[in-house]
Amino acid sequence: MGKSEYVLFFAFLLLAFSCESYQGDFDESVPDLYTLTTNVLPEEGGTILPSGGEFLVGERVQIIARPADGYVFDQWTGDVSGDSNPYIIQFNSNKSVTAQFSLRDYNLSLEIAGNGAVSETVVERSTSITVRLEAEAEEEWYFDRWEGDLTGNSNPETITIEENEEKSVRAVFEPVPPEEYTVKINTQGSGTVEKDPDKEIYIEGDEITLTAKASNGWTFSEWRGDLSGSTNPASIVVDDDMEITAVFDEVVENEYTLTVSTEGSGSVNKDPDKENYSEGEEVTLTANSDTGWTFSEWRGDLSGSSNPETIIVDEDKQITAVFDEESDFGISVQEVKFYIREMDLEGARRTDDFKTKDFILNVPIDGSPFEITHVDIPNGFYEELELDIKKPESKSDIDDSDFRDGSGSYSVVVKGMFNGVDFTYRSSEDYDIEVELNPHLEIKSGQTEIIALTLDFDGWFMRSDGGFLDPNDSGDRKQIEKNIEDSFSDFEDGF
């Protein structure tokens, strides 16, 4: 063999080897593809999704027939058959598919409740029409039931419609319920954890606020488990079953003394009352003056005149309560009660008169309206109030011993202090109060408050020259009774 022949033979071998190598690479890199061709009969009857394309060998693809308005899907023809819609095609060859639609010539009203859709397929035509209804829920929703002329929850379901018959079907879709989880809380050390909201079961996405509360002598340190850090309170979003531990550390506290003394005549209560207090502990101090003295101020490690007062113990403290002697005690009325034999409210604006008898009236001494609590006053408007203040009859039941004792019974009871000494003044006289209510008194549902009796109670025990009448002196009783009568008479001009 000549030299040129060898060269030619070598080139031929090289070309053959190169072609074989290239063909092998091409076969491995390019997969087989099959085509989908679709048709619709009639053309205006609807569409097919997808309308065509190329797909890998063995690939499974869902096709859906979508009828146009006024049409309904009947069946598939071509390389697939039947009336299933959607339909799954597996590509092992080229596929040609036709969706056949027909006019919607039956009277069926479809209503959707929730998020979803219903496909209609005519499965039989004779003297009546049988339609298969298939409910398709949107994401995060599910089909629950049929209502109307079709019931139950079978899906798909068929309904038969006779000629000239009208039927109505409602497809009900419900949201897919969220996942439910538990949140277990543990503690390490001495303390508790509050959950807000506090529930046994939480749904996915719930947010919980956890508040760690240390016991006395302990402090919150950190969270462990499905929550970390030392933020308190802390919030966490539930997305799984969770377990969280609150860690508490014991605190070694310093202890301090609180020494309280007095200047003048009086005493001081400590709450709590202990020899030693932990650092940061709160103590409430209440100054109590003796008769003839009044609390003036705090000195030392506490200042001001608020009483009671609270102090935080953060070191040894010394506090003095200062009391000043009163030069003139005078008169101080603290409680006034009437025995009402009868109370009349005269109605106005079509409101009927109202009466009630035999009750004890506690009169507010601060000028606020008094309350009727033993009976409900009808709603409405009233133009006049009459109070008959008299001592109770012997047969009257009295649950207040101030109005009856071994000496008799009483219509008015006054309690207070005169020159630093407690007194109780009782009157057995009859008194009348008549008040014209202008504007009219309106009583609303549940209301128990009536007008304010703005009486000068201290003035009952004052002389015309400004001196004091002694409520314990029988010689001053006549003037006191007159002062009471005069103060009641002042109400006759109305409000």
C-alpha positions as CSV (number, residue, x, y, z in Angstrom):
1,M,0.0,0.0,0.0
2,G,1.4,3.4,-1.1
3,K,1.9,6.3,1.3
4,S,-1.1,8.3,0.0
5,E,-3.3,5.3,0.5
6,Y,-2.3,5.1,4.2
7,V,-3.1,8.7,4.7
8,L,-6.5,8.4,3.0
9,F,-7.3,5.3,5.1
10,F,-6.3,7.1,8.4
11,A,-8.5,10.1,7.5
12,F,-11.5,7.8,6.8
13,L,-11.1,6.1,10.2
14,L,-10.8,9.5,12.0
15,L,-14.0,10.7,10.3
16,A,-15.9,7.6,11.1
17,F,-14.8,7.7,14.7
18,S,-15.8,11.4,15.0
19,C,-19.2,10.8,13.6
20,E,-19.9,8.0,16.0
21,S,-18.8,10.1,18.9
22,Y,-20.9,13.1,17.9
23,Q,-24.0,10.9,17.3
24,G,-23.7,9.4,20.8
25,D,-23.5,12.8,22.5
26,F,-26.6,14.0,20.5
27,D,-28.7,11.0,21.6
28,E,-27.9,11.6,25.2
29,S,-28.6,15.4,25.3
30,V,-31.8,15.7,23.3
31,P,-34.9,13.8,24.6
32,D,-37.9,12.6,22.6
33,L,-40.8,15.1,22.3
34,Y,-44.4,14.6,21.3
35,T,-46.9,17.2,20.1
36,L,-50.4,18.0,21.3
37,T,-52.9,19.2,18.7
38,T,-56.4,20.4,19.9
39,N,-59.7,21.1,18.1
40,V,-63.0,22.5,19.3
41,L,-66.4,21.7,17.9
42,P,-68.1,24.0,17.3
43,E,-65.4,26.6,17.2
44,E,-67.3,29.1,19.2
45,G,-68.3,26.4,21.8
46,G,-65.2,26.9,24.1
47,T,-61.5,26.4,24.5
48,I,-59.0,23.7,25.6
49,L,-56.2,24.4,28.1
50,P,-53.4,23.9,27.1
51,S,-54.3,24.4,23.5
52,G,-51.2,22.6,22.3
53,G,-47.4,22.2,22.7
54,E,-44.6,19.7,22.9
55,F,-44.2,17.3,25.8
56,L,-41.6,14.8,27.0
57,V,-42.1,11.1,26.4
58,G,-44.0,9.6,29.3
59,E,-45.1,13.0,30.6
60,R,-48.6,13.3,32.1
61,V,-50.5,16.5,31.3
62,Q,-53.9,17.6,32.4
63,I,-56.2,19.1,29.7
64,I,-59.3,21.1,30.6
65,A,-62.3,21.9,28.4
66,R,-63.7,25.4,29.1
67,P,-67.1,26.0,27.6
68,A,-68.0,29.5,26.4
69,D,-71.1,31.3,27.7
70,G,-74.3,29.4,26.6
71,Y,-72.4,26.2,25.9
72,V,-71.7,23.0,27.8
73,F,-69.0,20.3,27.4
74,D,-70.2,17.0,26.0
75,Q,-67.2,14.7,25.3
76,W,-63.6,14.1,24.1
77,T,-62.9,12.6,20.7
78,G,-59.7,11.8,18.8
79,D,-56.9,10.2,20.7
80,V,-58.9,10.4,24.0
81,S,-62.5,9.6,24.6
82,G,-65.1,9.9,27.3
83,D,-66.6,12.9,29.2
84,S,-64.1,13.3,32.1
85,N,-63.1,16.9,32.5
86,P,-60.3,17.6,33.3
87,Y,-58.6,14.7,31.5
88,I,-55.0,13.4,32.1
89,I,-53.0,12.5,28.9
90,Q,-49.8,10.5,29.1
91,F,-47.6,11.2,26.1
92,N,-46.2,8.1,24.4
93,S,-46.9,9.4,20.9
94,N,-48.3,12.5,19.2
95,K,-51.8,13.3,20.4
96,S,-54.8,14.9,18.6
97,V,-57.7,15.8,20.8
98,T,-61.1,17.3,20.1
99,A,-63.5,18.8,22.7
100,Q,-67.1,18.7,21.6
101,F,-69.5,21.3,23.1
102,S,-73.2,21.8,22.7
103,L,-75.7,24.5,23.3
104,R,-76.7,24.8,27.0
105,D,-80.4,24.0,26.3
106,Y,-81.5,23.3,29.8
107,N,-82.5,25.6,32.7
108,L,-80.0,25.0,35.5
109,S,-79.0,27.9,37.8
110,L,-75.6,27.5,39.5
111,E,-74.5,29.4,42.5
112,I,-71.1,29.4,44.2
113,A,-70.6,29.9,47.9
114,G,-66.9,30.4,48.8
115,N,-64.0,30.1,46.5
116,G,-64.3,27.6,43.7
117,A,-65.9,26.7,40.4
118,V,-68.3,24.1,39.0
119,S,-67.9,22.4,35.5
120,E,-70.9,21.1,33.6
121,T,-70.9,18.0,31.3
122,V,-73.9,16.6,29.5
123,V,-73.7,12.8,30.0
124,E,-77.1,11.8,28.5
125,R,-79.7,13.3,26.3
126,S,-83.2,11.7,25.9
127,T,-86.5,13.1,26.9
128,S,-84.5,14.6,29.8
129,I,-81.0,15.9,30.1
130,T,-78.5,14.4,32.6
131,V,-75.7,16.8,33.6
132,R,-72.6,15.9,35.6
133,L,-71.5,18.7,37.9
134,E,-67.9,18.7,39.2
135,A,-66.8,21.1,41.9
136,E,-63.3,22.5,41.8
137,A,-62.0,24.3,44.9
138,E,-59.4,27.0,44.8
139,E,-56.2,26.8,46.8
140,E,-56.7,26.7,50.5
141,W,-60.5,25.9,50.0
142,Y,-62.3,22.5,49.8
143,F,-65.7,21.5,48.4
144,D,-68.1,20.8,51.3
145,R,-71.6,20.1,49.9
146,W,-74.4,20.7,47.4
147,E,-77.5,22.6,48.3
148,G,-80.8,23.3,46.5
149,D,-82.1,20.7,44.0
150,L,-78.9,18.6,44.6
151,T,-77.8,17.6,48.1
152,G,-75.0,15.7,49.7
153,N,-71.2,15.9,49.2
154,S,-70.5,13.5,46.4
155,N,-68.2,15.0,43.8
156,P,-68.7,14.8,40.8
157,E,-72.5,14.4,41.0
158,T,-75.3,14.2,38.3
159,I,-78.6,15.9,38.1
160,T,-81.4,15.2,35.7
161,I,-83.4,18.1,34.2
162,E,-86.7,17.4,32.5
163,E,-87.9,19.4,29.5
164,N,-89.2,22.9,30.5
165,E,-88.0,22.2,34.1
166,E,-86.0,24.7,36.1
167,K,-83.5,23.6,38.7
168,S,-81.1,25.4,41.0
169,V,-77.9,24.1,42.6
170,R,-75.6,25.8,45.1
171,A,-72.0,24.6,45.5
172,V,-70.6,25.4,48.9
173,F,-66.9,25.7,49.4
174,E,-65.3,26.1,52.8
175,P,-61.8,27.4,53.8
176,V,-59.3,24.6,54.6
177,P,-59.0,24.8,58.4
178,P,-55.5,25.8,59.6
179,E,-53.2,23.5,61.4
180,E,-53.6,23.2,65.2
181,Y,-50.7,23.1,67.6
182,T,-49.9,23.0,71.3
183,V,-47.6,25.2,73.3
184,K,-46.1,23.7,76.4
185,I,-44.6,26.0,79.0
186,N,-42.1,24.8,81.6
187,T,-40.3,26.7,84.4
188,Q,-36.9,26.2,85.8
189,G,-36.5,27.9,89.2
190,S,-39.3,29.6,91.0
191,G,-41.8,31.6,89.0
192,T,-44.7,31.5,86.6
193,V,-45.5,32.3,83.0
194,E,-48.6,33.9,81.7
195,K,-49.8,33.2,78.1
196,D,-51.9,35.8,76.2
197,P,-54.1,34.4,74.8
198,D,-54.1,31.4,77.1
199,K,-55.5,28.4,75.2
200,E,-54.9,24.7,75.0
201,I,-54.9,24.6,71.2
202,Y,-53.5,27.3,68.9
203,I,-53.9,27.6,65.1
204,E,-51.1,28.2,62.8
205,G,-50.1,31.9,62.7
206,D,-51.4,32.7,66.2
207,E,-49.2,35.1,68.1
208,I,-48.7,34.5,71.8
209,T,-47.3,37.0,74.3
210,L,-45.4,35.2,77.2
211,T,-44.8,37.1,80.4
212,A,-42.4,35.6,83.0
213,K,-43.2,36.5,86.6
214,A,-40.6,35.6,89.2
215,S,-41.5,34.6,92.7
216,N,-40.2,36.6,95.7
217,G,-36.4,36.2,95.9
218,W,-36.1,35.2,92.3
219,T,-35.5,36.9,89.0
220,F,-36.3,36.0,85.4
221,S,-33.1,35.0,83.5
222,E,-33.9,33.7,79.9
223,W,-36.1,31.6,77.6
224,R,-35.0,28.2,76.3
225,G,-36.4,25.7,73.9
226,D,-38.5,27.1,71.0
227,L,-37.9,30.7,72.3
228,S,-34.6,32.2,73.2
229,G,-33.3,35.5,74.6
230,S,-34.2,37.4,77.8
231,T,-36.8,39.8,76.5
232,N,-39.8,39.9,78.9
233,P,-42.6,39.9,77.9
234,A,-41.8,38.1,74.6
235,S,-43.9,37.3,71.6
236,I,-43.8,34.2,69.4
237,V,-45.8,33.1,66.3
238,V,-47.1,29.5,66.5
239,D,-46.1,27.4,63.5
240,D,-45.6,24.0,65.1
241,D,-46.0,22.2,68.4
242,M,-43.7,24.1,70.8
243,E,-42.1,23.7,74.1
244,I,-40.6,26.7,76.0
245,T,-38.9,26.9,79.3
246,A,-38.6,30.1,81.4
247,V,-35.5,30.1,83.6
248,F,-35.5,31.9,86.9
249,D,-32.4,32.6,89.1
250,E,-32.5,33.0,92.8
251,V,-31.6,36.5,94.1
252,V,-29.4,37.1,97.1
253,E,-31.0,40.3,98.5
254,N,-29.6,42.9,100.8
255,E,-31.7,43.7,104.0
256,Y,-32.2,47.2,105.5
257,T,-33.8,48.7,108.6
258,L,-36.6,51.3,108.6
259,T,-36.7,53.3,111.9
260,V,-39.9,55.5,112.4
261,S,-40.2,58.0,115.2
262,T,-42.8,60.7,116.1
263,E,-42.7,64.4,117.1
264,G,-45.8,65.5,118.9
265,S,-48.7,63.2,119.9
266,G,-49.5,60.4,117.5
267,S,-48.3,57.0,116.1
268,V,-47.3,55.5,112.7
269,N,-48.3,52.2,111.3
270,K,-45.9,50.3,108.9
271,D,-47.3,47.9,106.3
272,P,-45.7,45.4,106.3
273,D,-44.3,45.8,109.8
274,K,-41.0,44.0,110.0
275,E,-37.6,44.5,111.6
276,N,-35.7,44.1,108.3
277,Y,-36.7,44.7,104.7
278,S,-35.4,43.4,101.4
279,E,-33.9,45.8,99.0
280,G,-36.6,47.3,96.8
281,E,-39.4,46.4,99.1
282,E,-42.3,48.9,99.4
283,V,-43.6,50.0,102.8
284,T,-46.7,52.0,103.4
285,L,-46.6,54.5,106.4
286,T,-49.8,55.8,108.0
287,A,-49.7,58.6,110.5
288,N,-52.4,58.5,113.2
289,S,-52.8,61.6,115.3
290,D,-54.0,61.5,118.9
291,T,-57.1,63.6,120.1
292,G,-56.3,67.3,119.9
293,W,-53.4,66.8,117.4
294,T,-53.1,66.6,113.7
295,F,-50.5,65.1,111.3
296,S,-48.3,67.8,109.8
297,E,-45.4,66.4,107.7
298,W,-42.8,63.7,107.3
299,R,-39.1,64.4,108.0
300,G,-35.8,62.6,107.5
301,D,-35.7,60.1,104.6
302,L,-39.3,61.0,103.7
303,S,-40.8,64.4,103.0
304,G,-44.1,66.0,102.3
305,S,-47.5,65.7,104.0
306,S,-49.2,62.9,102.0
307,N,-50.8,60.4,104.4
308,P,-50.6,57.5,104.0
309,E,-47.3,57.5,102.1
310,T,-45.3,54.7,100.4
311,I,-41.5,54.4,100.5
312,I,-39.1,52.0,98.7
313,V,-36.4,50.6,101.0
314,D,-33.0,50.7,99.3
315,E,-30.9,51.5,102.3
316,D,-31.2,51.9,106.1
317,K,-33.8,54.7,106.5
318,Q,-34.9,57.0,109.4
319,I,-38.3,58.8,109.2
320,T,-40.1,61.1,111.6
321,A,-43.8,61.8,111.6
322,V,-44.6,65.4,112.9
323,F,-47.9,66.1,114.7
324,D,-49.1,69.6,115.6
325,E,-51.5,70.4,118.5
326,E,-54.9,71.8,117.5
327,S,-55.8,75.1,119.2
328,D,-59.5,74.9,118.6
329,F,-61.3,71.7,117.6
330,G,-64.6,73.2,116.7
331,I,-67.5,71.2,115.2
332,S,-67.3,68.5,112.5
333,V,-70.4,66.7,111.2
334,Q,-69.4,63.3,109.8
335,E,-72.8,61.5,109.3
336,V,-76.4,62.5,108.9
337,K,-79.4,60.1,108.7
338,F,-83.2,60.8,108.4
339,Y,-86.0,58.4,109.0
340,I,-88.4,59.0,106.1
341,R,-92.0,58.2,107.0
342,E,-93.1,59.1,103.4
343,M,-91.4,60.4,100.3
344,D,-93.6,61.8,97.4
345,L,-92.4,62.6,93.9
346,E,-95.0,64.5,91.9
347,G,-94.9,63.4,88.3
348,A,-94.6,65.7,85.2
349,R,-94.9,65.2,81.5
350,R,-97.3,62.3,81.8
351,T,-95.3,60.6,84.6
352,D,-97.4,59.2,87.4
353,D,-96.8,60.3,91.0
354,F,-94.5,58.0,93.1
355,K,-94.6,57.3,96.8
356,T,-92.5,55.2,99.2
357,K,-92.6,54.9,103.0
358,D,-90.6,54.0,106.0
359,F,-86.9,54.0,105.1
360,I,-83.7,55.4,106.4
361,L,-82.0,58.0,104.2
362,N,-78.2,58.5,104.5
363,V,-77.6,62.1,103.4
364,P,-74.3,62.7,101.7
365,I,-72.5,65.5,103.6
366,D,-70.3,66.3,100.6
367,G,-73.3,67.8,98.7
368,S,-73.6,64.9,96.3
369,P,-77.1,63.5,95.4
370,F,-78.6,61.1,97.9
371,E,-79.6,57.6,96.8
372,I,-82.8,55.6,97.1
373,T,-81.7,51.9,97.3
374,H,-84.6,50.1,98.9
375,V,-87.0,50.5,95.9
376,D,-86.8,51.3,92.2
377,I,-88.1,54.7,91.1
378,P,-90.1,54.5,87.8
379,N,-88.5,56.2,84.8
380,G,-89.9,59.6,84.0
381,F,-89.9,63.3,84.9
382,Y,-90.8,64.7,88.3
383,E,-91.5,68.3,89.3
384,E,-91.7,68.2,93.1
385,L,-90.1,66.3,96.0
386,E,-91.7,66.0,99.5
387,L,-89.9,64.3,102.4
388,D,-91.8,63.7,105.7
389,I,-89.1,63.3,108.3
390,K,-90.7,61.7,111.4
391,K,-89.7,59.3,114.1
392,P,-90.7,55.7,113.3
393,E,-94.0,54.3,114.6
394,S,-93.7,51.7,117.3
395,K,-94.7,48.9,114.9
396,S,-92.0,49.8,112.3
397,D,-89.2,47.4,111.7
398,I,-85.9,49.2,112.1
399,D,-82.5,47.7,111.3
400,D,-80.6,50.7,112.6
401,S,-80.4,51.0,116.4
402,D,-79.5,54.8,116.1
403,F,-83.2,55.5,115.6
404,R,-84.6,53.7,118.6
405,D,-83.2,53.2,122.2
406,G,-84.5,52.8,125.7
407,S,-85.5,56.5,125.8
408,G,-87.6,56.6,122.6
409,S,-87.4,56.8,118.9
410,Y,-85.9,59.5,116.6
411,S,-86.4,61.2,113.3
412,V,-82.9,62.7,112.7
413,V,-79.5,61.3,113.7
414,V,-76.3,63.3,113.4
415,K,-72.8,62.0,114.2
416,G,-69.5,64.0,114.4
417,M,-66.9,65.5,116.6
418,F,-67.1,68.5,118.9
419,N,-63.9,69.9,120.4
420,G,-62.2,66.6,119.5
421,V,-64.8,64.4,121.1
422,D,-67.2,62.1,119.3
423,F,-70.9,62.9,119.6
424,T,-74.3,61.5,118.4
425,Y,-77.2,64.0,118.3
426,R,-80.7,62.6,118.0
427,S,-83.9,64.6,117.3
428,S,-87.4,63.3,117.7
429,E,-89.1,66.4,116.0
430,D,-91.1,66.2,112.8
431,Y,-89.7,68.0,109.8
432,D,-90.9,68.5,106.2
433,I,-88.9,69.2,103.1
434,E,-90.7,70.4,100.0
435,V,-88.6,71.0,96.9
436,E,-89.9,72.3,93.6
437,L,-87.7,70.7,90.9
438,N,-86.9,73.2,88.2
439,P,-85.8,72.0,85.8
440,H,-87.7,68.7,86.2
441,L,-85.9,65.7,87.7
442,E,-85.4,63.0,85.1
443,I,-85.1,59.4,86.4
444,K,-83.5,57.0,83.9
445,S,-83.4,53.2,84.0
446,G,-81.3,51.9,86.9
447,Q,-80.8,55.4,88.4
448,T,-80.9,55.6,92.2
449,E,-79.5,59.1,92.7
450,I,-81.9,61.9,93.5
451,I,-81.2,65.6,94.1
452,A,-78.5,66.9,96.4
453,L,-79.7,68.2,99.8
454,T,-77.2,71.0,100.2
455,L,-77.7,71.6,103.9
456,D,-75.4,73.4,106.2
457,F,-75.0,70.6,108.7
458,D,-72.2,72.3,110.6
459,G,-74.5,75.4,110.8
460,W,-77.0,73.3,112.9
461,F,-74.6,73.7,115.8
462,M,-73.6,77.3,115.4
463,R,-74.9,80.4,117.2
464,S,-75.9,83.5,115.4
465,D,-72.7,85.2,116.8
466,G,-70.5,82.4,115.4
467,G,-70.1,80.5,118.6
468,F,-70.6,76.8,118.9
469,L,-73.7,75.0,120.2
470,D,-72.8,71.9,122.2
471,P,-74.7,68.8,120.8
472,N,-74.3,67.1,124.2
473,D,-75.8,70.1,126.2
474,S,-79.6,69.9,126.7
475,G,-79.6,73.7,127.1
476,D,-78.5,74.1,123.5
477,R,-81.1,71.6,122.1
478,K,-83.9,74.1,121.5
479,Q,-81.6,76.3,119.3
480,I,-80.3,73.3,117.4
481,E,-83.8,72.1,116.7
482,K,-84.7,75.6,115.3
483,N,-81.6,75.7,113.2
484,I,-82.5,72.3,111.6
485,E,-86.1,73.5,111.0
486,D,-84.8,76.8,109.4
487,S,-82.4,74.9,107.1
488,F,-85.3,72.7,105.9
489,S,-87.5,75.7,105.2
490,D,-84.8,77.1,102.8
491,F,-85.8,74.4,100.3
492,E,-89.3,75.7,99.7
493,D,-88.2,78.1,97.0
494,G,-87.1,75.2,94.8
495,F,-84.0,74.5,92.8
